[in-house]
Amino acid sequence: MANLFEQNRNYVLGDDELNIIGDRDKLAQWRHKGMGPAFYRLGRKIIYRGADLNVWAEAQRVEPSKGGQV
């Protein structure tokens, strides 16, 4: 799969690229529930690594011809 996010880049809340997977509120809900992509919490700052976002996105892949997730 082609990467949706730059592997070596860090993303912070407010970066437009994060809207691909969800808005700020959705990401906050996932963090609260222990879901979604891996992240770092540095003080009040939330940071997502591009490599972690790509791993998470690949895990969400659905193969319709096989009737569900791969």
C-alpha positions as a printed Julia matrix, in Angstrom:
70×3 Matrix{Float64}:
   0.0     0.0    0.0
   1.11    3.53  -0.68
   1.51    5.44   2.57
  -1.23    7.93   3.37
   1.12    9.83   5.7
   4.79   10.75   5.48
   6.65    8.01   7.37
   9.22   10.28   9.06
   6.94   13.18   9.9
   5.25   14.02  13.19
   1.66   15.27  13.07
  -0.01   17.4   15.71
  -3.67   18.18  16.26
  -4.67   20.87  13.83
  -2.65   19.45  10.92
  -5.04   19.17   7.98
  -3.68   15.75   7.03
  -5.17   14.22  10.19
  -8.66   15.0    8.86
  -8.23   11.96   6.59
  -8.89    9.72   9.6
 -11.06   11.97  11.73
 -11.62   15.43  13.1
 -10.24   16.65  16.46
 -13.3    15.46  18.35
 -13.2    11.97  16.84
  -9.48   11.62  17.59
 -10.11   12.78  21.18
 -12.9    10.19  21.58
 -10.63    7.43  20.29
  -7.8     8.44  22.64
 -10.2     8.48  25.58
 -11.5     5.0   24.67
  -8.0     3.61  23.97
  -8.76    3.25  20.27
  -7.32    4.71  17.09
  -3.69    5.18  16.1
  -0.8     5.21  18.58
   0.15    8.66  19.84
   2.46   10.5   22.21
   1.19   12.81  24.93
   3.81   15.41  25.8
   2.25   17.63  28.4
  -0.95   18.8   26.74
   0.4    18.26  23.22
  -0.71   15.19  21.24
   1.7    13.94  18.58
   1.12   11.23  15.99
   4.04    9.69  14.07
   3.44    9.19  10.36
   4.71    5.6   10.58
   2.15    4.81  13.32
  -0.66    6.42  11.32
   0.23    4.3    8.28
   0.28    1.1   10.34
  -3.12    1.95  11.83
  -4.6     2.88   8.42
  -3.41   -0.41   6.9
  -5.04   -2.34   9.77
  -8.37   -0.65   8.88
  -8.25   -1.96   5.3
 -11.3    -3.91   4.19
 -11.16   -6.33   1.28
 -14.77   -6.39  -0.06
 -14.25   -9.45  -2.23
 -13.36  -11.45   0.89
 -16.36  -10.17   2.86
 -14.52   -8.36   5.62
 -11.23   -7.23   7.04
  -8.03   -8.77   5.78
